[in-house]
Amino acid sequence: MRVLLAEPRGFCAGVDRAIAIVQRALEKFGPPIHVRHEIVHNRWVVESLRRKGAIFVQELDEIPDGSTVIYSAHGVAKKVQEEGARRRLQVLDATCPLVAKVHREAERLEQNGHMVVLIGHPGHPEVEGTMGQLPPGKMHLVSRTVDVANLPDAQESAVGYITQTTLSVDETRDMVARLKERFPDIHEPAREDICYATQNRQNAVKALAEQCDRILVLGAPNSSNSNRLREVAERAGVQAHLIESARDIQDAWLYGVKVLGITAGASAPEVLVDEVLNTLDKRIESVEVISVEKENLSFALPRILQDGQSAHDVQTSDFTVHTTNG
């Protein structure tokens, strides 16, 4: 069996930065360091950081006043930021800079009198954080094309849209087309909100699909961008499976497969890909990389953590896979 590895795959610059913030905070301030929500959607990453002294909580009321807290890469609502200030928490914000860009765009649209529409998935932490940038009722969420018909009439106000950063490029294109039908003069973001890493990884999966019989996507079930990679593969006509680790692979999936494609979501460490290759070693005849884009973007750490370093300078790929029975 031939194996084709997608490039790029795995950690993006925003994930690198978020993980580096937790690691540098643990080094600088010592444990415990509290993190609101999973820093990224991958349990191997979360468990590795937990073993180093990070404490993951759902809400700020679980954290003692005056403690250090890190906000996850998905961003937080303004009411969370206000509570952090009121509780005198030392806040390190790991919000992906591309998510923060969407937050600023939402504010600009609202300040300019636009009705703001967010394309995204209900319940996702990034969507909750983005919705929370404006007062209740000031932003309208659409997750399906049929939702566009249920939006209120714009009346005298203009309309503008923003999107969750981890959506399917194709799915969003359909939604935007429907919005333009309903609101022909709708304001579009200056640059697409879907992030470069999401686009690149989806394009890489499309390239794999042209040559593969089946595709494995390494990622967590609650990872939006990983789920979109599986969907992109299946939309291209190739059966795909989202797995958290090599132990999720079923032998039946590989029966008759001559070319297997492997990729990883933006929050999945490369060690998980290595584990899959090691597990399938006896079946593999050759491994080839299919590259569609080289990525070299790096985001700066918060000033208090920098010490002359960027996120790219902090080792964020040294995660050990711990497997358990059951």
LUMNU-636961 format. One record per residue (C-alpha): x, z, y; residue number from 1. Coordinates in steps of 0.001 Angstrom, whole numbers, plus 500000, padded with zeros to 6 digits. Last residue first. Example, Ala and Ser with C-alpha at 12.3 -4.5 7.8 and 13.67 -1.06 7.14 Angstrom:
+--------+--------+--------+-----+
!     xx !     zz !     yy !  nr !
+--------+--------+--------+-----+
! 513670 ! 507140 ! 498940 !   2 !
! 512300 ! 507800 ! 495500 !   1 !
+--------+--------+--------+-----+
This chain:
+--------+--------+--------+-----+
!     xx !     zz !     yy !  nr !
+--------+--------+--------+-----+
! 489139 ! 526913 ! 500491 ! 326 !
! 492893 ! 527152 ! 500084 ! 325 !
! 495037 ! 527464 ! 503171 ! 324 !
! 497231 ! 524997 ! 505037 ! 323 !
! 499600 ! 525888 ! 507851 ! 322 !
! 500810 ! 522810 ! 509726 ! 321 !
! 503733 ! 523747 ! 511937 ! 320 !
! 503654 ! 522691 ! 515562 ! 319 !
! 506926 ! 521745 ! 517263 ! 318 !
! 505450 ! 518923 ! 519369 ! 317 !
! 505225 ! 520596 ! 522769 ! 316 !
! 508909 ! 520903 ! 523684 ! 315 !
! 508967 ! 521307 ! 527456 ! 314 !
! 510785 ! 518579 ! 529414 ! 313 !
! 507786 ! 516219 ! 529485 ! 312 !
! 505697 ! 518958 ! 531122 ! 311 !
! 508049 ! 518792 ! 534089 ! 310 !
! 510941 ! 521167 ! 534611 ! 309 !
! 512928 ! 522349 ! 537633 ! 308 !
! 511947 ! 525973 ! 537143 ! 307 !
! 508367 ! 524699 ! 536976 ! 306 !
! 506163 ! 527604 ! 535995 ! 305 !
! 505132 ! 528930 ! 539427 ! 304 !
! 504891 ! 525352 ! 540705 ! 303 !
! 502206 ! 524376 ! 538206 ! 302 !
! 503695 ! 521849 ! 535753 ! 301 !
! 504219 ! 518251 ! 536780 ! 300 !
! 502573 ! 515416 ! 534865 ! 299 !
! 504464 ! 512893 ! 532728 ! 298 !
! 503808 ! 509184 ! 532199 ! 297 !
! 506110 ! 507331 ! 529790 ! 296 !
! 503664 ! 505440 ! 527599 ! 295 !
! 504572 ! 502204 ! 525808 ! 294 !
! 501624 ! 499939 ! 525031 ! 293 !
! 500195 ! 497807 ! 522208 ! 292 !
! 502523 ! 498868 ! 519393 ! 291 !
! 501811 ! 498357 ! 515709 ! 290 !
! 504368 ! 500485 ! 513859 ! 289 !
! 505177 ! 499570 ! 510249 ! 288 !
! 505413 ! 501707 ! 507122 ! 287 !
! 506177 ! 500189 ! 503710 ! 286 !
! 505318 ! 500524 ! 500023 ! 285 !
! 503241 ! 503692 ! 500308 ! 284 !
! 501424 ! 505122 ! 497283 ! 283 !
! 504121 ! 507645 ! 496336 ! 282 !
! 504430 ! 508811 ! 499972 ! 281 !
! 500727 ! 509464 ! 500504 ! 280 !
! 501164 ! 513207 ! 501104 ! 279 !
! 504376 ! 512691 ! 503080 ! 278 !
! 502736 ! 510067 ! 505293 ! 277 !
! 499738 ! 512346 ! 505878 ! 276 !
! 501996 ! 515277 ! 506785 ! 275 !
! 503967 ! 513112 ! 509207 ! 274 !
! 500712 ! 512173 ! 510944 ! 273 !
! 499820 ! 515859 ! 511239 ! 272 !
! 503303 ! 516630 ! 512619 ! 271 !
! 502586 ! 514130 ! 515399 ! 270 !
! 500312 ! 516644 ! 517108 ! 269 !
! 496607 ! 515812 ! 517630 ! 268 !
! 495157 ! 516267 ! 521144 ! 267 !
! 495236 ! 512589 ! 522175 ! 266 !
! 493698 ! 511485 ! 518900 ! 265 !
! 495852 ! 510248 ! 516039 ! 264 !
! 496314 ! 506877 ! 514341 ! 263 !
! 496761 ! 505571 ! 510824 ! 262 !
! 495952 ! 502128 ! 509416 ! 261 !
! 495966 ! 501459 ! 505709 ! 260 !
! 496713 ! 497998 ! 504266 ! 259 !
! 496128 ! 497240 ! 500588 ! 258 !
! 493140 ! 499512 ! 500013 ! 257 !
! 491626 ! 498998 ! 496565 ! 256 !
! 490821 ! 502691 ! 496141 ! 255 !
! 492101 ! 504543 ! 499211 ! 254 !
! 488829 ! 506132 ! 500309 ! 253 !
! 488073 ! 507208 ! 496735 ! 252 !
! 491161 ! 509421 ! 496767 ! 251 !
! 489632 ! 511591 ! 499513 ! 250 !
! 491810 ! 512597 ! 502459 ! 249 !
! 490863 ! 515961 ! 503987 ! 248 !
! 494056 ! 517627 ! 502707 ! 247 !
! 496083 ! 515296 ! 504918 ! 246 !
! 494864 ! 517036 ! 508077 ! 245 !
! 492005 ! 517159 ! 510567 ! 244 !
! 490395 ! 513941 ! 509378 ! 243 !
! 488227 ! 511340 ! 511097 ! 242 !
! 487547 ! 508484 ! 508679 ! 241 !
! 487360 ! 504754 ! 509357 ! 240 !
! 485754 ! 501756 ! 507658 ! 239 !
! 486760 ! 498573 ! 509468 ! 238 !
! 484327 ! 496205 ! 511201 ! 237 !
! 485546 ! 496390 ! 514802 ! 236 !
! 482668 ! 498777 ! 515592 ! 235 !
! 484021 ! 500941 ! 512780 ! 234 !
! 487457 ! 501104 ! 514385 ! 233 !
! 486028 ! 501864 ! 517838 ! 232 !
! 483828 ! 504596 ! 516350 ! 231 !
! 486794 ! 506302 ! 514711 ! 230 !
! 488715 ! 506167 ! 517989 ! 229 !
! 485675 ! 507563 ! 519856 ! 228 !
! 485620 ! 510571 ! 517552 ! 227 !
! 489260 ! 511258 ! 518400 ! 226 !
! 488561 ! 511003 ! 522156 ! 225 !
! 485694 ! 513468 ! 521960 ! 224 !
! 487540 ! 516092 ! 519919 ! 223 !
! 484973 ! 518402 ! 518309 ! 222 !
! 485669 ! 517113 ! 514781 ! 221 !
! 489417 ! 517593 ! 515383 ! 220 !
! 491848 ! 514696 ! 515136 ! 219 !
! 493870 ! 512438 ! 512876 ! 218 !
! 492145 ! 509063 ! 512547 ! 217 !
! 492465 ! 507263 ! 509208 ! 216 !
! 491796 ! 503526 ! 509100 ! 215 !
! 490720 ! 501216 ! 506272 ! 214 !
! 491295 ! 497620 ! 505191 ! 213 !
! 493759 ! 496988 ! 508014 ! 212 !
! 495015 ! 493917 ! 509899 ! 211 !
! 492650 ! 493225 ! 512805 ! 210 !
! 491515 ! 496844 ! 512774 ! 209 !
! 495015 ! 497997 ! 513697 ! 208 !
! 494912 ! 496031 ! 516964 ! 207 !
! 491496 ! 497515 ! 517782 ! 206 !
! 492950 ! 500956 ! 517047 ! 205 !
! 495774 ! 500283 ! 519524 ! 204 !
! 493254 ! 499261 ! 522177 ! 203 !
! 491413 ! 502548 ! 521651 ! 202 !
! 494646 ! 504491 ! 521994 ! 201 !
! 495579 ! 502654 ! 525186 ! 200 !
! 492156 ! 503113 ! 526782 ! 199 !
! 492030 ! 506846 ! 526032 ! 198 !
! 495597 ! 507279 ! 527269 ! 197 !
! 494912 ! 505386 ! 530529 ! 196 !
! 491985 ! 507644 ! 531364 ! 195 !
! 488359 ! 506586 ! 531589 ! 194 !
! 487635 ! 507206 ! 535274 ! 193 !
! 488180 ! 503580 ! 536233 ! 192 !
! 489900 ! 503263 ! 539590 ! 191 !
! 488204 ! 503160 ! 542979 ! 190 !
! 485172 ! 504657 ! 541266 ! 189 !
! 482026 ! 502521 ! 541544 ! 188 !
! 479296 ! 502876 ! 544185 ! 187 !
! 475903 ! 501536 ! 543081 ! 186 !
! 474600 ! 498600 ! 545158 ! 185 !
! 472604 ! 497000 ! 542331 ! 184 !
! 470978 ! 500329 ! 541282 ! 183 !
! 468857 ! 499767 ! 538166 ! 182 !
! 470727 ! 496706 ! 536907 ! 181 !
! 474003 ! 498226 ! 538038 ! 180 !
! 473242 ! 501370 ! 536010 ! 179 !
! 472600 ! 499235 ! 532905 ! 178 !
! 475924 ! 497467 ! 533314 ! 177 !
! 477673 ! 500818 ! 533773 ! 176 !
! 476187 ! 502072 ! 530506 ! 175 !
! 477289 ! 498974 ! 528589 ! 174 !
! 480840 ! 499273 ! 529972 ! 173 !
! 480850 ! 502951 ! 529061 ! 172 !
! 480286 ! 502183 ! 525391 ! 171 !
! 483046 ! 499555 ! 525406 ! 170 !
! 485613 ! 501916 ! 526960 ! 169 !
! 484655 ! 504661 ! 524540 ! 168 !
! 484578 ! 507972 ! 526359 ! 167 !
! 487446 ! 510388 ! 526961 ! 166 !
! 487536 ! 510536 ! 530790 ! 165 !
! 483909 ! 511549 ! 531369 ! 164 !
! 482528 ! 509138 ! 533916 ! 163 !
! 481675 ! 508841 ! 537618 ! 162 !
! 478753 ! 507092 ! 539289 ! 161 !
! 477556 ! 506521 ! 542838 ! 160 !
! 474103 ! 506060 ! 544324 ! 159 !
! 473097 ! 505618 ! 547973 ! 158 !
! 470396 ! 507771 ! 549515 ! 157 !
! 467130 ! 506638 ! 551087 ! 156 !
! 465057 ! 506594 ! 547910 ! 155 !
! 467516 ! 506836 ! 545002 ! 154 !
! 464694 ! 506908 ! 542481 ! 153 !
! 465174 ! 509607 ! 539888 ! 152 !
! 467041 ! 508804 ! 536670 ! 151 !
! 464819 ! 508348 ! 533619 ! 150 !
! 465513 ! 504611 ! 533267 ! 149 !
! 469246 ! 505345 ! 533040 ! 148 !
! 468712 ! 507628 ! 530049 ! 147 !
! 467993 ! 504616 ! 527816 ! 146 !
! 471648 ! 503580 ! 528165 ! 145 !
! 472688 ! 506818 ! 526521 ! 144 !
! 474666 ! 509831 ! 527779 ! 143 !
! 473380 ! 510088 ! 531355 ! 142 !
! 473977 ! 513212 ! 533419 ! 141 !
! 472600 ! 513608 ! 536966 ! 140 !
! 474553 ! 515487 ! 539647 ! 139 !
! 473113 ! 517323 ! 542673 ! 138 !
! 470497 ! 519247 ! 540691 ! 137 !
! 472588 ! 522407 ! 540452 ! 136 !
! 475311 ! 522578 ! 543130 ! 135 !
! 478338 ! 520321 ! 542580 ! 134 !
! 481622 ! 520808 ! 540721 ! 133 !
! 479742 ! 522332 ! 537790 ! 132 !
! 478738 ! 518953 ! 536395 ! 131 !
! 482461 ! 518183 ! 536048 ! 130 !
! 483199 ! 521399 ! 534179 ! 129 !
! 480213 ! 520983 ! 531870 ! 128 !
! 481212 ! 517374 ! 531207 ! 127 !
! 484787 ! 518378 ! 530374 ! 126 !
! 483552 ! 521152 ! 528093 ! 125 !
! 481339 ! 518732 ! 526110 ! 124 !
! 477767 ! 520004 ! 525958 ! 123 !
! 476111 ! 516736 ! 526915 ! 122 !
! 478299 ! 513633 ! 526431 ! 121 !
! 479229 ! 511655 ! 529523 ! 120 !
! 478293 ! 509222 ! 532282 ! 119 !
! 477877 ! 511255 ! 535467 ! 118 !
! 475499 ! 510043 ! 538202 ! 117 !
! 475852 ! 511289 ! 541786 ! 116 !
! 473152 ! 510612 ! 544409 ! 115 !
! 475290 ! 509726 ! 547393 ! 114 !
! 475265 ! 511468 ! 550783 ! 113 !
! 478923 ! 511080 ! 551676 ! 112 !
! 479633 ! 514714 ! 550774 ! 111 !
! 478104 ! 514098 ! 547341 ! 110 !
! 480303 ! 511054 ! 546704 ! 109 !
! 483425 ! 512845 ! 547879 ! 108 !
! 482727 ! 515880 ! 545687 ! 107 !
! 482191 ! 513739 ! 542599 ! 106 !
! 485432 ! 511840 ! 543344 ! 105 !
! 487336 ! 515110 ! 543572 ! 104 !
! 486067 ! 516204 ! 540162 ! 103 !
! 486948 ! 512808 ! 538653 ! 102 !
! 490529 ! 513199 ! 539952 ! 101 !
! 490647 ! 516700 ! 538401 ! 100 !
! 489926 ! 515045 ! 535040 !  99 !
! 492891 ! 512717 ! 535588 !  98 !
! 495059 ! 515697 ! 536574 !  97 !
! 494224 ! 517340 ! 533225 !  96 !
! 493009 ! 520871 ! 533923 !  95 !
! 495775 ! 523298 ! 532960 !  94 !
! 495009 ! 525659 ! 535863 !  93 !
! 497112 ! 528811 ! 535840 !  92 !
! 495028 ! 531623 ! 537289 !  91 !
! 496246 ! 535141 ! 538053 !  90 !
! 492924 ! 536941 ! 537859 !  89 !
! 491750 ! 538899 ! 540883 !  88 !
! 488257 ! 539290 ! 539357 !  87 !
! 486675 ! 537670 ! 542415 !  86 !
! 489164 ! 534792 ! 542250 !  85 !
! 488432 ! 534193 ! 538570 !  84 !
! 484692 ! 534389 ! 539253 !  83 !
! 485018 ! 531721 ! 541936 !  82 !
! 486972 ! 529427 ! 539606 !  81 !
! 484289 ! 529867 ! 536949 !  80 !
! 481551 ! 529107 ! 539507 !  79 !
! 483468 ! 525959 ! 540451 !  78 !
! 483046 ! 524572 ! 536934 !  77 !
! 486083 ! 524300 ! 534678 !  76 !
! 488513 ! 521611 ! 533521 !  75 !
! 488995 ! 519957 ! 530109 !  74 !
! 492713 ! 520778 ! 529952 !  73 !
! 491863 ! 524445 ! 529518 !  72 !
! 491964 ! 527127 ! 532207 !  71 !
! 494815 ! 529604 ! 531811 !  70 !
! 494374 ! 533292 ! 532507 !  69 !
! 496797 ! 535995 ! 533649 !  68 !
! 495222 ! 539423 ! 533927 !  67 !
! 494129 ! 541191 ! 537135 !  66 !
! 490773 ! 542277 ! 535777 !  65 !
! 490680 ! 542474 ! 531964 !  64 !
! 489539 ! 539277 ! 530171 !  63 !
! 486366 ! 538978 ! 528058 !  62 !
! 484280 ! 538548 ! 531230 !  61 !
! 486238 ! 535326 ! 531808 !  60 !
! 484358 ! 533409 ! 529133 !  59 !
! 485018 ! 531848 ! 525720 !  58 !
! 488310 ! 533532 ! 524945 !  57 !
! 491591 ! 532413 ! 523413 !  56 !
! 494435 ! 534933 ! 523329 !  55 !
! 497913 ! 533394 ! 523420 !  54 !
! 500680 ! 535440 ! 521795 !  53 !
! 502932 ! 533027 ! 519907 !  52 !
! 500670 ! 533093 ! 516838 !  51 !
! 497778 ! 532097 ! 519093 !  50 !
! 499782 ! 529127 ! 520347 !  49 !
! 500237 ! 527812 ! 516795 !  48 !
! 496582 ! 528505 ! 515988 !  47 !
! 495403 ! 526538 ! 519026 !  46 !
! 497649 ! 523564 ! 518302 !  45 !
! 496566 ! 523411 ! 514671 !  44 !
! 492949 ! 523919 ! 515769 !  43 !
! 492893 ! 520822 ! 517945 !  42 !
! 490562 ! 520383 ! 520899 !  41 !
! 492895 ! 521271 ! 523752 !  40 !
! 493462 ! 524622 ! 525494 !  39 !
! 490608 ! 525960 ! 523374 !  38 !
! 488333 ! 527935 ! 525689 !  37 !
! 489586 ! 530163 ! 528509 !  36 !
! 493196 ! 531038 ! 527700 !  35 !
! 494507 ! 534602 ! 527983 !  34 !
! 498243 ! 535281 ! 527932 !  33 !
! 499297 ! 538303 ! 525896 !  32 !
! 502146 ! 537869 ! 525768 !  31 !
! 505195 ! 537446 ! 527988 !  30 !
! 505174 ! 536453 ! 531663 !  29 !
! 507771 ! 533678 ! 531733 !  28 !
! 507950 ! 532654 ! 528067 !  27 !
! 504213 ! 532999 ! 527431 !  26 !
! 503495 ! 531128 ! 530662 !  25 !
! 505938 ! 528384 ! 529629 !  24 !
! 504145 ! 527901 ! 526302 !  23 !
! 500668 ! 527934 ! 527809 !  22 !
! 501633 ! 525498 ! 530583 !  21 !
! 503456 ! 523261 ! 528089 !  20 !
! 500270 ! 522958 ! 526035 !  19 !
! 498305 ! 521808 ! 529081 !  18 !
! 501041 ! 519432 ! 530269 !  17 !
! 501467 ! 517733 ! 526894 !  16 !
! 497678 ! 517406 ! 526659 !  15 !
! 497509 ! 515697 ! 530055 !  14 !
! 500477 ! 513433 ! 529259 !  13 !
! 498913 ! 512228 ! 525999 !  12 !
! 499532 ! 513684 ! 522552 !  11 !
! 498753 ! 511550 ! 519527 !  10 !
! 498886 ! 507775 ! 519249 !   9 !
! 500459 ! 504942 ! 521211 !   8 !
! 501255 ! 503127 ! 519041 !   7 !
! 499161 ! 502808 ! 515901 !   6 !
! 500876 ! 503250 ! 512552 !   5 !
! 500383 ! 500554 ! 509900 !   4 !
! 500752 ! 501585 ! 506286 !   3 !
! 501250 ! 499068 ! 503471 !   2 !
! 500000 ! 500000 ! 500000 !   1 !
+--------+--------+--------+-----+
